Amino acid sequence: MKYTIEIDTSSKKGTELLQYIRKHSETKVVSIKAWKKITPADVALPNNLFPTDWQWDEYLDRKQAKGKTGEKAFAAIRQKLKSKS
């Protein structure tokens, strides 16, 4: 079984816990990844990304009318796909 644990390092306890895990972790057992905001491109083309519930909530609660238009976003995605093939 695999587990995903979210640690908020903005608090002292969270930072201490992360330091403890890093100190006692074994690379084959523990994988520490920093949280990042998911983008519309990540949603359209996941690329082995498994967003947590927190990431989904943050993505869906964002204010609208920010960022690129749909046409520009799709053009960027098409260009990225063309470069890969």
Phi, psi and omega per residue, in radians:
M1 nan 2.589 3.061
K2 -2.054 2.534 3.135
Y3 -2.195 2.569 3.029
T4 -1.990 2.191 3.135
I5 -2.077 2.250 3.100
E6 -1.756 2.214 3.138
I7 -2.104 2.175 3.106
D8 -1.552 1.897 -3.080
T9 -1.517 0.154 3.069
S10 -1.344 -0.237 3.087
S11 -1.820 2.809 -3.123
K12 -1.140 -0.735 -3.141
K13 -1.094 -0.724 3.122
G14 -1.114 -0.737 3.112
T15 -1.106 -0.758 3.121
E16 -1.097 -0.725 3.136
L17 -1.107 -0.775 3.127
L18 -1.099 -0.717 3.095
Q19 -1.095 -0.701 3.122
Y20 -1.109 -0.784 -3.140
I21 -1.107 -0.763 3.122
R22 -1.092 -0.674 -3.108
K23 -1.189 -0.655 -3.038
H24 -1.848 0.155 -3.069
S25 -1.524 2.693 3.038
E26 -1.982 2.331 -2.988
T27 -1.036 -0.527 -3.129
K28 -1.387 -0.254 -3.062
V29 -1.855 -0.701 -3.043
V30 -1.994 2.306 3.071
S31 -2.131 1.999 -3.121
I32 -1.798 2.140 3.129
K33 -2.224 2.381 3.093
A34 -1.289 2.509 3.131
W35 -1.297 2.437 3.045
K36 -2.382 2.694 3.102
K37 -1.243 2.438 3.090
I38 -1.456 2.602 -3.103
T39 -1.889 2.881 3.065
P40 -1.012 -0.595 3.093
A41 -1.142 -0.636 3.092
D42 -1.128 -0.617 3.139
V43 -1.258 -0.734 -3.123
A44 -1.243 -0.739 3.139
L45 -2.229 1.558 -2.979
P46 -1.004 -0.556 3.135
N47 0.886 0.872 3.122
N48 1.070 0.507 3.094
L49 -1.674 2.244 3.111
F50 -2.055 1.545 -3.087
P51 -1.109 2.520 3.058
T52 -1.389 2.950 3.100
D53 -1.060 -0.630 -3.138
W54 -1.131 -0.741 3.111
Q55 -1.126 -0.728 3.118
W56 -1.092 -0.792 3.141
D57 -1.053 -0.750 3.127
E58 -1.120 -0.731 -3.139
Y59 -1.128 -0.787 -3.081
L60 -1.313 -0.409 -3.127
D61 -1.595 -0.004 3.129
R62 -1.102 2.595 3.059
K63 -1.198 2.496 -3.129
Q64 -1.439 3.009 3.103
A65 1.238 0.525 3.030
K66 -2.072 2.721 3.035
G67 1.452 -2.734 -3.058
K68 -1.400 2.774 2.998
T69 -1.317 2.886 -3.140
G70 -1.050 -0.689 -3.124
E71 -1.104 -0.751 3.137
K72 -1.168 -0.688 3.136
A73 -1.133 -0.780 3.126
F74 -1.160 -0.627 3.086
A75 -1.114 -0.710 3.110
A76 -1.147 -0.684 3.113
I77 -1.147 -0.767 3.110
R78 -1.054 -0.753 3.137
Q79 -1.091 -0.703 3.119
K80 -1.127 -0.723 3.114
L81 -1.158 -0.696 3.120
K82 -1.090 -0.686 -3.126
S83 -1.198 -0.448 3.139
K84 -1.434 -0.407 -3.072
S85 -1.859 nan nan
